[in-house]
């Protein structure tokens, strides 16, 4: 069985969230890029601004 996922859990208040996270070994997008994309594309209530400055330079990471 190919296991390309992990379970992560996070407790917020009295609720514990358990999330199954899948990985694509052939992906060219970093986790940071993916999270950034999700935040930018997520619809906000009442036309709120997410507060992320998209024109800021990205930090590079060594492999």
C-alpha positions as CSV (number, residue, x, y, z in Angstrom):
1,X,0.0,0.0,0.0
2,X,1.4,3.4,-1.0
3,X,1.2,5.8,2.0
4,X,1.5,9.3,0.6
5,X,-0.5,10.9,3.5
6,X,-0.2,11.6,7.2
7,X,-2.7,12.5,9.9
8,X,-2.3,15.8,11.7
9,X,-4.4,16.8,14.7
10,X,-4.9,20.3,16.3
11,X,-6.9,21.2,19.3
12,X,-8.7,24.6,19.2
13,X,-10.6,25.3,22.3
14,X,-12.5,22.1,23.2
15,X,-12.6,20.8,19.6
16,X,-9.9,18.5,18.2
17,X,-9.5,18.5,14.4
18,X,-8.0,15.5,12.7
19,X,-6.9,16.1,9.1
20,X,-5.6,13.6,6.6
21,X,-2.9,15.3,4.5
22,X,-2.0,13.9,1.2
23,X,1.4,14.3,-0.5
24,X,2.3,14.3,-4.2
25,X,5.9,13.3,-4.6
26,X,6.0,14.8,-8.1
27,X,4.6,18.2,-7.0
28,X,6.7,21.3,-7.9
29,X,4.7,23.5,-5.4
30,X,6.1,23.9,-1.9
31,X,3.8,23.6,1.1
32,X,4.4,27.3,1.8
33,X,3.3,28.1,-1.8
34,X,0.2,25.9,-1.4
35,X,-0.9,27.5,1.8
36,X,-0.3,30.9,0.4
37,X,-2.5,30.0,-2.7
38,X,-5.3,28.6,-0.5
39,X,-5.4,31.7,1.7
40,X,-5.4,34.1,-1.3
41,X,-8.1,32.1,-3.1
42,X,-10.4,31.5,-0.1
43,X,-13.5,33.7,-0.2
44,X,-13.7,36.0,2.7
45,X,-17.0,37.1,4.3
46,X,-18.2,40.7,3.7
47,X,-15.4,41.5,1.2
48,X,-12.8,41.4,4.0
49,X,-9.2,41.7,3.1
50,X,-6.9,38.8,4.1
51,X,-4.1,41.2,5.0
52,X,-1.5,39.4,2.9
53,X,0.8,41.6,0.9
54,X,1.3,39.8,-2.4
55,X,4.0,42.2,-3.6
56,X,6.5,41.2,-0.9
57,X,9.5,39.2,-2.0
58,X,9.5,35.5,-1.3
59,X,12.3,34.0,0.8
60,X,14.3,31.3,-0.8
61,X,15.1,28.0,0.9
62,X,18.0,25.8,0.3
63,X,17.2,22.2,-0.5
